[in-house]
Amino acid sequence: MNSQLQLFLEARQRIFVLTGAGLSTASGIPDYRDESGQWKHRRPMEFSEFIARPEARQRYWSRSVVAWQRYFPAHPNAAHRALAQLEALGRVVTTVTQNIDGLHQQAGSRNVIELHGTLFRVSCLDCDFSQSRAGMQQQLLEANPVLDQMTASIAPDGDAQLQGFDHRQIEVPKCPECGGVLKPDVVFFGENVPLERVDRCFDALASADAILIVGSSLMVYSGFRFARKAHLLGLPMVAINLGKTRADEWLDLKLEQDCVDLLPDVINRIQPASATVLESGRRIM
């Protein structure tokens, strides 16, 4: 148990929590980067490629079908549940996650902003049609039964490392309303996070009294911008991450420990915010 982290959490009532792929590795979903911040896998699908090339969509969906069969059963781990408990204790203003796995909500967190969207919904790029990803899975398997027998290792974005397979034979369903292109409701690399979503995150940060970063190297700007803003606001900042982060120089406390081992023990000792009397202007670090 880390006493510094406990003191930090006990002294705050409106923590802005920012999470990344490292939070979900214990749930069987791999992360993107190693401890030095370098890519572990090939770069994920680029938005420009997905919308421009039918072959790219065939490649994406063939891999996604295989990955979904392992990705979908993932369950929250102890760190997800601990963060939900911290929110229930009245300590969290919002949780902004860069993950697309829905595990925060499954664990019981209520005030969650999915910065990069969700893998569990599919929408048409040309009209307002949307459907569940499970429904898309069924359509893809019905059109391409060969994929039902394939296995591969998965990637953090719900893709799979599918080798030696000619994806050009895959039939990709089109939008049933307009015949347009169907895309998962996730922010691909090279695609902008919707401005309204970013504004909601900044609004939450403006009302926060600290920022807690869990399982993110912050190498991608979409998450890093909130750490940078927190630094400019003078907010106390703590990171729990195995390896370097892009915000290391601004951190008040850096814990290079597994969040699954650390968070439950610490948060189990925290009292509800209403039971804590804070000293005016108190700062732990």
C-alpha positions as CSV (number, residue, x, y, z in Angstrom):
1,M,0.0,0.0,0.0
2,N,1.3,3.5,-0.9
3,S,0.7,6.0,1.9
4,Q,1.5,9.0,-0.4
5,L,-1.2,8.0,-2.8
6,Q,-3.7,7.5,0.0
7,L,-2.9,11.0,1.4
8,F,-3.3,12.4,-2.1
9,L,-6.7,10.8,-2.6
10,E,-8.0,11.6,0.9
11,A,-7.2,15.3,0.4
12,R,-9.3,15.7,-2.8
13,Q,-13.0,15.6,-3.5
14,R,-13.1,16.3,-7.3
15,I,-10.4,14.2,-8.9
16,F,-10.2,14.2,-12.7
17,V,-9.3,10.6,-13.6
18,L,-7.6,9.9,-16.9
19,T,-7.1,6.3,-18.0
20,G,-5.4,4.4,-20.8
21,A,-4.7,1.0,-22.2
22,G,-2.5,0.0,-19.3
23,L,-5.6,-0.2,-17.1
24,S,-7.2,-3.0,-19.1
25,T,-4.2,-5.3,-19.7
26,A,-5.2,-7.4,-16.7
27,S,-8.6,-7.9,-18.4
28,G,-6.9,-9.5,-21.3
29,I,-6.7,-6.5,-23.6
30,P,-3.2,-5.6,-24.6
31,D,-1.7,-2.1,-24.4
32,Y,-0.1,-0.2,-27.2
33,R,3.4,0.8,-25.9
34,D,6.3,-0.6,-24.0
35,E,7.8,1.0,-20.9
36,S,9.9,3.4,-23.0
37,G,6.7,4.6,-24.9
38,Q,7.5,2.8,-28.1
39,W,5.0,0.9,-30.2
40,K,4.5,-2.8,-29.3
41,H,2.4,-3.5,-32.4
42,R,1.9,-2.1,-35.8
43,R,0.1,1.3,-35.9
44,P,-3.7,0.9,-35.8
45,M,-5.9,1.7,-38.8
46,E,-5.8,5.2,-40.1
47,F,-9.1,7.1,-40.6
48,S,-8.1,8.4,-44.0
49,E,-7.2,4.8,-45.2
50,F,-10.5,3.4,-43.9
51,I,-12.7,5.8,-45.6
52,A,-10.7,5.9,-48.9
53,R,-10.0,2.3,-49.7
54,P,-12.6,-0.6,-49.7
55,E,-9.7,-3.0,-49.3
56,A,-8.7,-1.3,-46.1
57,R,-12.2,-1.8,-44.8
58,Q,-12.1,-5.5,-45.8
59,R,-8.8,-5.8,-43.9
60,Y,-10.2,-4.0,-40.8
61,W,-13.4,-5.9,-40.6
62,S,-11.9,-9.4,-41.2
63,R,-9.5,-8.8,-38.3
64,S,-12.1,-7.2,-36.1
65,V,-14.5,-10.2,-36.5
66,V,-11.8,-12.5,-35.2
67,A,-10.7,-10.2,-32.4
68,W,-14.3,-9.6,-31.2
69,Q,-14.7,-13.2,-30.1
70,R,-11.9,-12.6,-27.6
71,Y,-12.5,-8.9,-27.0
72,F,-16.2,-9.0,-26.2
73,P,-16.0,-11.4,-23.2
74,A,-13.5,-9.1,-21.3
75,H,-14.4,-8.3,-17.8
76,P,-13.4,-5.4,-15.5
77,N,-10.4,-6.0,-13.3
78,A,-9.7,-4.9,-9.7
79,A,-8.4,-1.5,-10.8
80,H,-11.6,-0.7,-12.8
81,R,-13.6,-1.7,-9.7
82,A,-11.4,0.4,-7.4
83,L,-11.9,3.5,-9.5
84,A,-15.6,2.9,-9.5
85,Q,-15.4,2.7,-5.7
86,L,-13.5,6.0,-5.6
87,E,-16.3,7.6,-7.6
88,A,-18.9,6.1,-5.2
89,L,-16.9,7.7,-2.3
90,G,-17.6,11.1,-3.8
91,R,-13.9,11.7,-4.8
92,V,-14.2,11.8,-8.6
93,V,-15.6,14.6,-10.7
94,T,-15.3,12.5,-13.9
95,T,-13.4,9.7,-15.5
96,V,-12.0,10.3,-19.0
97,T,-10.9,7.1,-20.6
98,Q,-8.9,6.7,-23.8
99,N,-10.1,3.1,-23.9
100,I,-12.9,1.8,-26.0
101,D,-13.7,-1.3,-24.1
102,G,-16.6,-0.2,-21.9
103,L,-15.0,-1.7,-18.8
104,H,-15.3,1.4,-16.6
105,Q,-19.1,1.3,-16.9
106,Q,-19.2,-2.5,-16.4
107,A,-17.3,-1.9,-13.2
108,G,-19.8,0.6,-11.9
109,S,-18.4,4.0,-12.8
110,R,-21.2,6.4,-13.8
111,N,-19.6,9.6,-14.9
112,V,-17.4,8.4,-17.7
113,I,-16.4,10.2,-20.9
114,E,-15.2,7.8,-23.6
115,L,-12.7,10.1,-25.3
116,H,-12.0,7.7,-28.2
117,G,-15.6,6.4,-28.4
118,T,-16.8,2.8,-28.0
119,L,-16.2,-0.4,-29.8
120,F,-19.7,-1.6,-29.0
121,R,-21.6,0.5,-31.6
122,V,-21.3,0.9,-35.3
123,S,-22.6,3.9,-37.3
124,C,-23.0,4.9,-40.9
125,L,-20.7,7.7,-42.2
126,D,-23.4,8.9,-44.6
127,C,-26.6,8.9,-42.6
128,D,-27.9,8.6,-39.0
129,F,-28.1,4.8,-39.0
130,S,-26.4,3.0,-36.1
131,Q,-26.5,-0.5,-34.6
132,S,-24.8,-2.6,-32.0
133,R,-21.3,-4.1,-32.8
134,A,-22.8,-7.5,-31.8
135,G,-25.3,-7.1,-34.7
136,M,-22.5,-6.2,-37.1
137,Q,-20.6,-9.3,-35.9
138,Q,-23.6,-11.5,-36.8
139,Q,-23.9,-10.0,-40.2
140,L,-20.2,-10.4,-40.9
141,L,-20.1,-14.0,-39.9
142,E,-23.2,-14.8,-41.9
143,A,-21.6,-13.3,-45.0
144,N,-18.2,-14.7,-44.3
145,P,-18.5,-18.0,-42.4
146,V,-14.8,-18.8,-42.9
147,L,-13.9,-16.1,-40.3
148,D,-15.8,-18.1,-37.6
149,Q,-13.0,-20.7,-37.5
150,M,-10.1,-18.3,-37.3
151,T,-8.0,-17.3,-34.3
152,A,-5.4,-14.5,-33.8
153,S,-3.9,-12.4,-31.1
154,I,-5.8,-9.2,-30.5
155,A,-4.8,-5.5,-30.4
156,P,-6.0,-2.7,-28.0
157,D,-8.3,-1.2,-30.6
158,G,-10.2,-4.5,-31.2
159,D,-8.2,-5.4,-34.2
160,A,-6.3,-8.7,-34.6
161,Q,-2.9,-9.8,-35.9
162,L,-4.4,-12.0,-38.6
163,Q,-1.6,-13.4,-40.8
164,G,-1.7,-15.2,-44.1
165,F,-5.3,-14.5,-44.9
166,D,-6.6,-12.8,-48.1
167,H,-9.0,-10.3,-46.7
168,R,-10.0,-9.2,-50.2
169,Q,-12.4,-12.1,-50.3
170,I,-14.4,-10.6,-47.4
171,E,-17.9,-9.2,-47.9
172,V,-18.4,-6.1,-45.7
173,P,-22.1,-5.2,-45.0
174,K,-23.2,-1.8,-46.1
175,C,-25.6,0.5,-44.3
176,P,-29.1,-0.9,-44.7
177,E,-30.6,2.6,-44.9
178,C,-28.5,4.3,-47.5
179,G,-25.8,1.8,-48.7
180,G,-23.1,3.9,-47.1
181,V,-19.9,2.9,-45.2
182,L,-20.3,1.4,-41.7
183,K,-17.6,2.3,-39.2
184,P,-17.2,1.5,-35.5
185,D,-17.9,4.4,-33.2
186,V,-14.2,4.8,-32.3
187,V,-11.8,7.6,-33.1
188,F,-9.3,6.1,-35.5
189,F,-5.7,7.4,-35.7
190,G,-5.8,10.6,-37.8
191,E,-9.4,11.3,-36.9
192,N,-10.3,14.2,-34.6
193,V,-12.1,13.6,-31.3
194,P,-15.5,15.4,-31.6
195,L,-15.2,18.9,-30.3
196,E,-18.2,18.6,-28.0
197,R,-16.6,15.6,-26.3
198,V,-13.3,17.5,-25.8
199,D,-15.1,20.5,-24.4
200,R,-16.9,18.3,-21.8
201,C,-13.5,17.0,-20.7
202,F,-12.1,20.5,-20.3
203,D,-15.2,21.6,-18.4
204,A,-14.7,18.7,-16.0
205,L,-11.0,19.5,-15.6
206,A,-11.8,23.1,-14.8
207,S,-13.9,22.0,-11.8
208,A,-11.4,19.4,-10.6
209,D,-9.0,19.8,-7.6
210,A,-6.4,17.2,-8.9
211,I,-5.7,14.8,-11.8
212,L,-5.0,11.1,-11.5
213,I,-3.5,9.4,-14.5
214,V,-3.8,5.6,-14.6
215,G,-2.2,3.3,-17.3
216,S,-1.4,5.8,-19.9
217,S,1.9,7.0,-21.3
218,L,0.1,10.1,-22.7
219,M,2.1,9.8,-25.9
220,V,-1.0,10.5,-27.9
221,Y,-2.0,14.2,-27.9
222,S,-5.7,13.5,-27.4
223,G,-5.0,12.5,-23.8
224,F,-1.9,14.5,-23.2
225,R,-3.7,17.8,-23.7
226,F,-5.5,17.3,-20.4
227,A,-2.3,16.7,-18.5
228,R,-0.9,19.8,-20.1
229,K,-3.9,21.9,-19.1
230,A,-3.9,20.5,-15.6
231,H,-0.2,21.6,-15.3
232,L,-1.2,25.1,-16.5
233,L,-4.0,25.2,-14.0
234,G,-1.6,24.2,-11.2
235,L,-3.5,21.1,-10.3
236,P,-1.7,18.4,-8.3
237,M,-0.9,15.5,-10.7
238,V,-0.3,11.8,-10.0
239,A,0.4,9.0,-12.5
240,I,0.3,5.3,-12.0
241,N,2.0,3.8,-15.1
242,L,4.5,1.1,-15.8
243,G,7.1,3.2,-17.7
244,K,7.6,6.7,-18.8
245,T,4.8,9.2,-19.5
246,R,4.9,12.4,-21.6
247,A,4.0,14.4,-18.4
248,D,6.7,13.0,-16.1
249,E,8.3,16.4,-15.5
250,W,5.0,17.8,-14.2
251,L,4.0,15.0,-11.8
252,D,3.8,15.5,-8.1
253,L,4.0,11.7,-7.6
254,K,4.9,8.9,-10.1
255,L,4.2,5.3,-9.2
256,E,5.6,2.7,-11.6
257,Q,3.5,-0.1,-10.2
258,D,0.8,-2.3,-11.5
259,C,-2.5,-0.4,-11.0
260,V,-4.3,-3.7,-10.4
261,D,-2.1,-4.4,-7.4
262,L,-1.9,-0.8,-6.1
263,L,-5.3,0.8,-6.4
264,P,-7.6,-1.7,-4.6
265,D,-5.6,-1.7,-1.5
266,V,-5.2,2.1,-1.3
267,I,-8.8,2.9,-2.2
268,N,-10.2,0.4,0.3
269,R,-8.7,2.6,3.0
270,I,-10.3,5.9,1.7
271,Q,-13.3,7.4,3.5
272,P,-16.2,9.0,1.7
273,A,-15.6,12.7,0.9
274,S,-18.4,13.8,3.2
275,A,-16.5,12.2,6.1
276,T,-13.3,14.1,5.5
277,V,-12.7,17.6,6.8
278,L,-10.0,19.2,4.6
279,E,-7.8,22.0,5.8
280,S,-8.1,25.1,3.7
281,G,-5.6,25.1,0.9
282,R,-4.1,21.8,2.0
283,R,-1.8,20.1,-0.5
284,I,-0.2,16.8,0.1
285,M,2.8,17.1,-2.4
